[in-house]
Amino acid sequence: MSTVARPVTSFAGVIPLHDRAIWWIGGITLLTLLGFQPTLGTRLAQLDVAHVAHGVASLGWLLVLMVQAELIRRGERARHRGLAVAGVVCAVVLTTTAVPMVQVTAARAAADPARGVIGRFLVVMDTGLLLVFTAAFAVAVANVRRPATHSRAMAATALVALPPGLGRWAMRLFHLDPVGGSYVGLAVGAGLLLALVITDRRAGVRDRVYPVMLAVMLLIAAGSAPVARLLGPGVDAEAAVRR
């Protein structure tokens, strides 16, 4: 993934949206907290260890990204690197605890045919997002000495939080089912990625992380429902929600 950057030396020039990552990662963090607020407020004691650990690690990961983005903006590279261990721990816990959570969703879908299509959709989407997170994190680690690719791959991992986080908030705000809420999150993520690609290109940056991430998010959005139907008998989504 090669990068050719045209330096921006004044506020009159084009400042890539990527350079303001602390703001949109902060927005994703806020939306995620809003989405899970009912769980945090009333159902936290009912969660198992995997769900609690996943939530703490996910929030920790987003906070690490925000702090690292600000440190790198200030040129404090040593402190930026010092947070790497915390970031790795959060990433490992986040990914390992996601697996049993997906398994629980799959088991519930198999046990309740009336809601099976929604459950299978969430299994397919969550599995895709987990693979995307893992791949982006691996790219970031492999390109630690290539700042443009490393920083973009790290920032891209935050977008994985949009479908579950923003999706839950959209479900309550617009009275959507889990499928509709997930598509809202995927659409916002794709829109943000498109804006990142455009601003990078205008600034002369030709890194491929954001374009590839955009293509993958669109693929998840387009493929989750068809794959879910292939995995089991179709059920009318509205009827499932009414039940």
NORSUL-V131638 format. One record per helix or strand. SS is the DSSP state (~ for helix, > for strand). FROM is the first residue (numbers start at 1). TO is the last residue. If there is no record, write none. Layout:
ss=SS from=FROM to=TO
ss=SS from=FROM to=TO
//
This chain:
ss=~ from=17 to=35
ss=~ from=37 to=46
ss=~ from=49 to=74
ss=~ from=77 to=82
ss=~ from=84 to=111
ss=~ from=113 to=142
ss=~ from=147 to=174
ss=~ from=178 to=202
ss=~ from=209 to=230
ss=~ from=237 to=242
//
